[in-house]
Every structure is written in structure tokens, then in C-alpha cells.
């Protein structure tokens, strides 16, 4: 009976195909065209078809076409969606340990973050995901995050006082900005541009690549390079659907995930350099920030999460301190 239910659920995630030997699986993400997440998703689809000899094909639905991140997580666990290039914050609503990668000021660079997540930390997160009906294929990149707003530049924590700041639905990010004195609240990324345009929020926080690709700079005059946290893009698979693939195809899909992740990271690294110039040319005022007072203000965030997940916080901090 269980096998029959899994087969039925998996079939719901398939689109029609020309051959009984061809499996077409859907991948969801929320990014705009041209974003590193979007480009890596297309590359993943290309590589999966190539590496499986066309037995498995991936249909990519970007810009939340197949649902936003929260819907996608639910559908992965139900077996009605095969893959999602999801967000760290939304993933943490089901697997809380993913949120720990966003501990404030943990990583000093993108390369530092990659080294840590590609080791024992990533392996452990994969174990936690498996227990919740998810398969972690790779940890792609979603950048080191900066603050933008329409009021004034942010140079010190006090400048955030009273700022209505949109965050992802992520407890870690909310904790960081509460500690810094802002007025944060969660909102789906797909709704962010309109919310900023209409003044529902004064500002938001995202890596430069997201600010640029989704044109948030059109409604935000100031970007402050706070570098307050890192975010990964967990590339997840439905465990129910994953179990229907052959071992050979599972291996091919994992290889495709890692290779596509290289493109994602290359684009992210380039964006951190190139986009400062493009955003300045677009009329945005960008300022550097002395992180020391921000680090001091967010120390209680470490204390809170270390009390809740002592072993995982100890592992992440230990791995980060080695680099």
C-alpha cells in the first residue's frame, strides 16, 4: 500500500512526456531571470538530461511560477514537486538547523562560507533534511546580505531605529534585526517590490545580486554594506520522488546539482564586485560599514541559538574558525 501511495504522489509531480521511458520532474524557485539561482536551475536541468541520457528531464518554474518557497517545501514533502532551489530561511521553518548558517557575521567572505558548508556542516544538514522527507542535493549560494532602505544610509546600529524592514520568513534574520533596533517583519520575496514601492516597508536586506536582478534598487535609494549574514540556497528534492529514481539516475542528479552549483557560485562572486558599479551608476548611494558595533549588538543572537541547538552551533562555529 505504501509503495502504491508513493507512486501516485510521484506521478502528480510529473508533466506529460512523449515516451514511457522519459520522466519529467518540476523544479521551483523564486528568483528573477538572470539571477544566479535562476541560471543555475536552468543549468541543472540541462545537466540532468545530459547525464541521464534523456531518461530524466527537469522543467524549471522560476519567479515562483510553481509556488513560492513555503509552498514548494510543502509540496516536496507531499511528493507533488520534485525539486526546489529554495531559501535558507524557508527551509529552516521545517529543518531549523539550516537557519544556523545565518548566524550574524559568521563568515568573512563567500569563499569562507563555501568551505564551511561543503564539509561536515553540509553533511549534518543533509541528515536533518532526510528526517523531514527532504533530500539535500547541494548548497548553492544566495550571497552575503546587505541592507537597503529609502530613508538614509545605515552607518551604525542606531541608524536602524524605527526602520520598517522586510525580512524573509526566517527567525534568525528577525532576531538579528530586533537586536539591532530595527522594526523587522517577514514577507514573501515575490511581494517585496510592490511593498517597498508602496511604502509598506522602508527597507529590506538581500545580497546585491537579488537587489539588482529584482530591480529593488528602483525603490531604494540607499544600500549599506552591512554584510550581516550569509545565506545558502538549499537545492532540495522530494524524498518520496527521489526513491522512485534508479540509483544510476540519483547519482547523475547529484552530480548535476554540484556542477550547476559551481555556476551559481561563480556568478555570485562576480556579482559582489560588478554590481557595486552598476548600482552606483543607477543612482543608488552605497556606503561601507564598520561592523564592530553591529557584531557587539548581535552577540545575544548567538547565545539564544546556542542554547537551543548547542551541538550544531558548536560545529558550525568550530568549522568557521578553522578557515
N, C-alpha and C positions, 0 to 999 in steps of 0.2 A: 504493500500500500504506500509506504514512504517513498519508494522509488518512483511509483506512478505519479505521486504528487510533485516530486522534483521535476519529472519530465514535463508535466503540464505547466508548471511555473516557468521552466526554461523556455518552453515554446512561446510563451507570452512575450518574451523579450526578443524574439526573432522577427525579422521582416520577411516578406516573401522572397523566395530565391528561385533561380532558373533551374537548379539541379538539386536532387535529393542529397547529393554529396557536399553541398555548399551550405555553410552555416553563416548567417548574417546577424551580428550582435551589435547592439547600440551602445554608444559611449556618450555620456553627457558631460558638459562643462558650462561655466557661466561667463567665460571671457569673450571679449570683443575680437573680431578678426584682426590678425596681425599680432596679437598678444602672444608671448612665448608659450603660454598654456595652450592656446588655440593652435598654434603652428605645430607644437609637439604632439597634440592629439591627432592631427592630420598625418604626421609622420608615423605615429604609432599604427594608424590604420593601414598605411602603405606597407609598413614592415611586416605586420601580421599577415596580410595577404601574400606577401612575397615569401615569408619564412614557412608558411603552411602550404605552399603550392596552390593557394586559392581555396583551400578547404574551409578556412575561416576568414570572413570579411567583417570589417568594422564600419558601421555607419555613425559618423560623428554629428552630434547635435550641439552646436555651440550657442553662446549667448542665451543659455537657459531654455533652448528650444525643446529639450526633453525634460524640463523641470529644473527648478533651482537646486542648490546644493542640498538643502534639507530634504526635498522630495526625492532627490537622487539617492541619498543614503537609505531612506526608507525603501525605495524600490529595489535597491541592491539586496537588501536583507529579505525582501519578499520574493526575490528571484524574477522580477519583472523588468529589470535593467541589468545589463551585463557588466558595464564598466562606467566609472566616473572619475574624471580628473577633478577631484573635489577640493574643498578648502580645509585647512588645518582646524579652524575654529568650529566649523560644522561637524567635521569628523569627530572632534572632541566631545560633541554632545552625546555620542554613542560610545566612543572609546576615549575617556577623559585624558589618558596619558599622552595623546597626541598634542594636547594643548601645552604640555610642558616644554615643547620645543620653542615656545614663545615666551619663556621666562625673560624678563626685561634685561636688555644689554648683555645677553649671554654670549653672543658671537660678535667678533670684531670685524668680520668680513664674510662675504658669501662663501669663499673657499674654505674658511674655517668651519662654517655651518655644514658644507658638503662633507668634509672629512668626518665630522661627528656623526651625521645621520647615516652615512654609508657603512658604519661599523656596528658595534654591539647595540647601540641605541636603536638603530633601524630594525635590527633582528628582533629585539624585545617588543617593539611596537607591532611588528608583524604577528607575534604571538598573541598579543592583546586583541588585535583586529580579528584574528581567526576565531577567537572565543565569541565574537559578536556577529558571526556569519559573513565576515568580510575577508578578502584576500588582498594583502598589500603587495602590489606588483613592483612599485618603485616609489621613491620620494623625490618627485620633481620639485622645482623651485618656484616660490612665489615672492621672493625678494625680502630685503630688509626694508622695514616700513618707516615712512616719514609722515609728518603732519602737514596738512594744507588747511587753510581757512580763508574766509572773506573779510576778516576784521583787521588783523595786524600780524606782524611777524612774531614768532614764538622764540624767545631767546633764553628764557628761564622758566621754571615751573609756574611761577606766579602769573605769567602771561596767559596761561590756560584757564585761569579762574573765570568761571561763568561762560566759557565757550561750550556751546552745544555741539558735541562731537559724535558723529556716526561711527560706530564700530561694527565689525561682523558680530554674529550671534555667538560670541566667544567669551567665556568667563574670564580668561586670562587677560584679554585686551581691556575688558571692562575694569578689572582690578587695577591694571596699570594706570588708566586714566583717572580713576577715582583717587588713587594715591597721589596723582599729580595735580589734583584740584580741578579737573575739567568736569563737565556735565555730560557724561557719555551715555549713549543708548544704542541698542542694536537695530539694524535694518538690513534687509536683503540687498546684495550688491546691485541686482537688476533694477532696484528702485532708487538708487543713490543719486544719479544725476538730477532727476526731477526734484528730489528732496532738497538738494543743495540749491538748485535754481529757484525754488520757491521759498527758500529761507527757513525750511523746517529744521535744518541743521546749519550751523555756522561753518563747520569744518568736518574733516574726516581724516583717516590715516590709511595709507596704502604705499606700496613701492612705486617708484617713479613710472615703471612700465605700465602699471594699471591706471595711474593718473593720466598718463598720456594716451593710451590706447582707447580708453573710455571717455576721453575729452573732458575729464573733470576740471582741468585747468581753465576751461572756458568760464566756469562759475566759481573759481577760487583764485584770488589774486596772490596769495602768499603760500610758499612752501618752505617749511623749516626742516632741515635735515637732522631730525632727532635720532634716527637710527635706533628707535626704542625697542624693537623686537624683530625677530626673524619669523618668516612663515614658509612652510613647505607646501607643496601641492601633492597630497597623497593620491597616487593613481591606484584606485581600488577596483576589485572585481567582486561580483556576487559569488559567494561560496557555493550556493546552490547550482548556479550555472557552470561555475568552474569545474565542479565534479562531473559534469556531463562531457567535458572535453577529454580527448585522449591524452596520455602522458606526453606523447610527442608534441601535440599542439599546445599543451600547457607550457612546455619548455620553450617553444617558439614564441609564445605570447610574452613570457617573462623576458626573453632576450630582446624582443621588440620594445618592451617597456623601458628597459635600461638604455637602449640605443636612442630612443626618442627623447629620453631624459637628458642625454648629452646635448642635443639640440636646444632643448628648453633652457638648460643652464648656460650654454654659450650665449644665447640671446639675452638672458637676464643679466649676465655680466657686462655685455656690451651696452645694454640699456642704461645701466647705472652711470656710465660715462657719457654716452651720446645724448641722453635726454636732458641733462642739465642745460646744455647749449640750446637745444630745441625749445625747451620750456621758457628759458630766458628770452629767446627771440620772439616767443609768443606773448611776451609782456608780463610773465609771472616774476615776482620778486622772490629770489631764493636766498636763504641765509644759513650759514653754518651754526652749529650749536655746541656749546661747552657741555658735554654730557655729565660731568661730575655732579652737579646739583640734582639732575634728573635721576642718576644712579642712587644717590643717597635717599631720595624721596620714595623710591620704589623698593627699597630693601624689605619692607613688610610683606610685599608680594611673595618673595622667596620664602619667608617664614610661614606664610599661610599654606602654600602649596607643598612645602617640605613636610609640614605636619600631616597633610592628607595623603601624600604619595612619597613617603620617605625614601624607599628603595630606588624608585625611578628618578626622582630628583637627584639623589646622590650619584646615580650612574651618569646622568646627563652632565651634571656639573663636573664630575671627575673626568669624563671624556673630553669636555670642552677645555678643561685646564691643562690637558696634556699637549694641546696644539700651540 
